[in-house]
Amino acid sequence: MTNPARIPRTPFTALVLAAVVALLSALTVPAAAQAAPGGSRSGESRPVYSYDRAIRESVWVDTRLDGDGDGRTDRVAVDIARPSEPARQGHRVPVIMDASPYYSCCGRGNESQKKTYDAQGRPVRFPLFYDNYFVPRGYATVLVDLAGTNRSDGCVDVGGRSDIRSAKAVVDWLGGRGRAYTARTGGKPVTAGWSNGSTGMIGKSWDATIANGVAATGVKGLKTIVPIAGISSWYDYYFAKGAPLYDSGPDSLAQLVDSPDAQKRCAAVQKKLAEGAPRSGDWTGLWTERDYVRDAGKVRASVFLVHGMQDLNVRTRNAGQWWDALARHGVERKVWLSQTGHVDPFDYRRGAWVKTLHHWFDHYLMGYDNGIERAAMADIERSPGTWSADPQWPAPGTSATTLRPR
């Protein structure tokens, strides 16, 4: 699976950015520092904070699950990059969160970037562009290792209770309702006193799927999600009209991302995944648990859905049925549909994407009145490189049709 390439950081660019940040910091009181949930301001957040001096830290959040059966509750690793200036000024910031199983096994983006750490285990480099773009604008970037992956306890269960609860537990902790510690075992309790309780989730593919699943729990504090090529029902990822789309099932996918520790202790979970997902295409309880569409009525967050109409990995049925279910329940939403496949818009419409995403998060996480919620509901790529802005989607008068064989 591919993901967006990182915005490059050349030494010259870094020097110029540092100079600009220093000048703006001296001349202005950063608007982002005044961010508050439900606030209302015009304009947009600006890069007035230092990226180089950002606080980088790791915590382990208690999921209150024991997926690996070792007799203690699992903790998931959470790596954080946040601006240091608001913390010194006593201001809290919103969070952009990407929960993923890929941070150590496979990487993110077209360059397969992984998290990197210093000799003390502190995070040094994050994949993708979210941290170096949004941290200077007053956001914290939070990257979560799903249970059973990288530095987290537990077992991967491919979109099931463990996957979703391990990410939801972090949203709860960011909102002051969960427990976290300074170490994977033992350690001191730590709170997210720097968070204002407003979280947005983003990600592509499996990461996007987790955002859908967490939103479908109705968790408090999750203000918006941006699922890019995400799954809404795992059955519809693996099967089409009962016919298998892949030679393997979720057990093989779990083996791909399991950490070495998880591979040793998660045999029971692997067995359950294999037995619960027969290649016959029969619907089982495993698929019911991983069907987020049925819980669309619980979604409190706004949804900015992105999908490629030529996606042969996560097929468009997953986007269509999720969109329709959200519409039935009156969820505030926006969609981008491209002529691409399993691709992030950073790679095919970068300028418009970064600007739109920036305004989306500014509105839903910082309270800016920038009109993004009143803009066109849908951006549709009608032909390669030709986009339309549709006020509603589907367009009024649209009806379903079925092609019949001659």
MOQUI-V335916 format. One line per field, one symbol per residue. ss: DSSP state (H for helix, E for strand, L for the rest). phi: phi as a letter, one per 30 degrees, with the letter a starting at -180 (. if undefined). burial: + if it has 16 or more other ideal C-beta (glycine too) atoms within 10 Angstrom, else -. A space follows every 10 residues. Layout:
ss=???
phi=???
burial=???
//
This chain:
ss=LLLLLLLLLL HHHHHHHHHH HHHHHHHLLL HHHHLLLLLL ELLLLLLLLL LLLLEEEEEE EELLLLLLLL LLLLEEEEEE EELHHHHHHL LLEEEEEEEE LLLLLLLELL LLELLEELLL LLEEELLLLH HHHHHHHLEE EEEEELLLLL LLLLLLLLLL HHHHHHHHHH HHHHLLLLLE ELLLLLLLEL LLLLEEEEEE EEEELHHHHH HHHHHLLLLL LEEEEEEELL LLEHHHHHEE LLEELLLLLH HHHHHHHLLH HHHHHLHHHH HHHHHHLLLL LLLLHHHHHL ELHHHHHHLL LEEEEEEELL LLLLLLHHHH HHHHHHHHLL LLEEEEEELL LLLLHHHLLH HHHHHHHHHH HHHHHHLELL LHHHLLLEEE EEELLEEEEE LLLLLLLLLL LLLLLL
phi=.cbdddddcd ededdddddd ddddddcbce dddcdbeidb bciadcdccd ddcddcabbb cddicbdcic ibddccdbcb bbdddedddi ccbdbcbbcb ccdbdbibid chdcdbbddc iddcbcdicd dddcddcjcc cbccdeeibh ccdibdbhic ededdddded edddcicbcb bdbdbiicdb ccddddicbc cblcideddd eeddeddied jddabbdchc ccbddddcbb hiddcbdbcd ddddddcede ddddccddde ddddddbddd iddbdedddc cdddcedddc ddbccbacdc dcccddeddd ddedddddci ddabbcbcdd cdbddecbae eddddddedd deddccidcc iddcdedbcb ddbeiccccc dbbddejdbd bbdcdd
burial=++++++---- ------+--- +--------+ +++-+----- +--+++++++ +--+-+-+++ +++-+-++-- ---+++++++ ++++++---- ++++++++++ ++++-++++- --+++----- --+-++++++ ++++++++++ ++++++++++ ++++++++++ -+++++++++ +++++--+++ +--+-----+ -+-+++++++ ++++++++++ +++++++-+- ++++++++++ +++++++++- --------++ +-++--+++- ++--++--++ -+++-++--- -----++-++ +++-++--+- ++++++++-- +-++++-+++ +++-++---- +-++++++++ -+++++-++- --++-+++++ ++++++++-+ -+----++++ +-----+--- --+------- ------
//
